[in-house]
Amino acid sequence: MPMGIKVSDLTIARGGIKVLEGLSFQLAAGQALVLRGPNGVGKTTLLRTIAGLQPPVSGRIESAVDTLVYAGHADGIKATLTVSENLKFWAQVFGNADISAALEAFELTPLSNRPAGALSAGQKRRLGLARLLVTGRDVWILDEPTVSLDVQAVEMFAAAIREHLRQGGSALIATHINLGLDEARILDVGPYRAKALEIDDFDGAFL
Ligand SMILES: Nc1ncnc2c1ncn2[C@@H]1O[C@H](COP(=O)(O)OP(=O)(O)OP(=O)(O)O)[C@@H](O)[C@H]1O
């Protein structure tokens, strides 16, 4: 069975300031977990930490790094390559060859010969998400994946997630919108917001 993620008593920081503390959760194969919480609470920081892009302050993250794929705010698209060249490139990076399912899932087949730089914002986002399908990775870590997507494209995305879960994959998704994925669990990270310095520590911080 593909491994998911287990997070235990995790504390994370951004710019040297603790943002979330005491966070624990598990994501098993076949499951999706949606992270919620207000702007700036630390969802992106959490995803970056789990993806291995920054170390935690304390706590444990158990996962196999070569099972993860992270899609952050930057789309990573090569503007001068066509849609299919972009996908072929990523497929090769991950040791795969077939891009047709990824093109179909995000209705990119009619756009496959268009330079990616000439796509609309939503089409670019669909290409960025199609990339997940050619990685063959089990655990998708997604930061605001639906930005710029219209209603139909959000449905394509939800369908792609559902198919991924059906195949034993898993997904950890930070999003403010309702994806229509009833099977996803919700984790509100708001209650794990790191406490500000106690007033007693205030002078100490300047000594
Ligand atoms: N490069 C940075 N350097 C220092 N602090 C940062 C940096 N990027 C973000 N922060 C701060 O870290 C905190 C956590 O930010 P983060 O991006 O993880 O929040 P978020 O929950 O993903 O927010 P949003 O819902 O707005 O995407 C915020 O207070 C933010 O201002």
Ligand as a Chemical Component Dictionary entry (heavy atoms), coordinates in Angstrom:
data_LIG
# 
_chem_comp.id                   LIG 
_chem_comp.type                 NON-POLYMER 
_chem_comp.pdbx_formal_charge   0 
_chem_comp.three_letter_code    LIG 
# 
loop_
_chem_comp_atom.comp_id 
_chem_comp_atom.atom_id 
_chem_comp_atom.alt_atom_id 
_chem_comp_atom.type_symbol 
_chem_comp_atom.charge 
_chem_comp_atom.model_Cartn_x 
_chem_comp_atom.model_Cartn_y 
_chem_comp_atom.model_Cartn_z 
_chem_comp_atom.pdbx_ordinal 
LIG N1  N1  N 0 8.961  35.007 2.731 1  
LIG C1  C1  C 0 8.446  35.277 3.935 2  
LIG N2  N2  N 0 9.196  35.818 4.917 3  
LIG C2  C2  C 0 8.678  36.105 6.110 4  
LIG N3  N3  N 0 7.412  35.868 6.450 5  
LIG C3  C3  C 0 6.614  35.336 5.518 6  
LIG C4  C4  C 0 7.084  35.003 4.213 7  
LIG N4  N4  N 0 6.053  34.473 3.508 8  
LIG C5  C5  C 0 4.996  34.491 4.344 9  
LIG N5  N5  N 0 5.322  34.996 5.548 10 
LIG C6  C6  C 0 4.427  35.160 6.728 11 
LIG O1  O1  O 0 4.259  33.884 7.307 12 
LIG C7  C7  C 0 2.926  33.725 7.793 13 
LIG C8  C8  C 0 2.324  32.466 7.215 14 
LIG O2  O2  O 0 2.145  32.633 5.811 15 
LIG P1  P1  P 0 1.534  31.490 4.884 16 
LIG O3  O3  O 0 1.815  31.904 3.474 17 
LIG O4  O4  O 0 2.031  30.163 5.333 18 
LIG O5  O5  O 0 -0.039 31.607 5.227 19 
LIG P2  P2  P 0 -1.306 30.953 4.507 20 
LIG O6  O6  O 0 -2.136 30.342 5.597 21 
LIG O7  O7  O 0 -0.877 30.062 3.410 22 
LIG O8  O8  O 0 -2.053 32.232 3.936 23 
LIG P3  P3  P 0 -3.029 32.458 2.646 24 
LIG O9  O9  O 0 -4.370 31.870 3.013 25 
LIG O10 O10 O 0 -3.079 33.972 2.564 26 
LIG O11 O11 O 0 -2.364 31.824 1.461 27 
LIG C9  C9  C 0 2.170  34.995 7.412 28 
LIG O12 O12 O 0 2.072  35.800 8.557 29 
LIG C10 C10 C 0 3.051  35.656 6.344 30 
LIG O13 O13 O 0 2.956  37.055 6.395 31 
# 
loop_
_chem_comp_bond.comp_id 
_chem_comp_bond.atom_id_1 
_chem_comp_bond.atom_id_2 
_chem_comp_bond.value_order 
_chem_comp_bond.pdbx_ordinal 
LIG N1  C1  SING 1  
LIG C1  N2  SING 2  
LIG C1  C4  DOUB 3  
LIG N2  C2  DOUB 4  
LIG C2  N3  SING 5  
LIG N3  C3  DOUB 6  
LIG C3  C4  SING 7  
LIG C3  N5  SING 8  
LIG C4  N4  SING 9  
LIG N4  C5  DOUB 10 
LIG C5  N5  SING 11 
LIG N5  C6  SING 12 
LIG C6  O1  SING 13 
LIG C6  C10 SING 14 
LIG O1  C7  SING 15 
LIG C7  C8  SING 16 
LIG C7  C9  SING 17 
LIG C8  O2  SING 18 
LIG O2  P1  SING 19 
LIG P1  O3  DOUB 20 
LIG P1  O4  SING 21 
LIG P1  O5  SING 22 
LIG O5  P2  SING 23 
LIG P2  O6  DOUB 24 
LIG P2  O7  SING 25 
LIG P2  O8  SING 26 
LIG O8  P3  SING 27 
LIG P3  O9  DOUB 28 
LIG P3  O10 SING 29 
LIG P3  O11 SING 30 
LIG C9  O12 SING 31 
LIG C9  C10 SING 32 
LIG C10 O13 SING 33 
# 
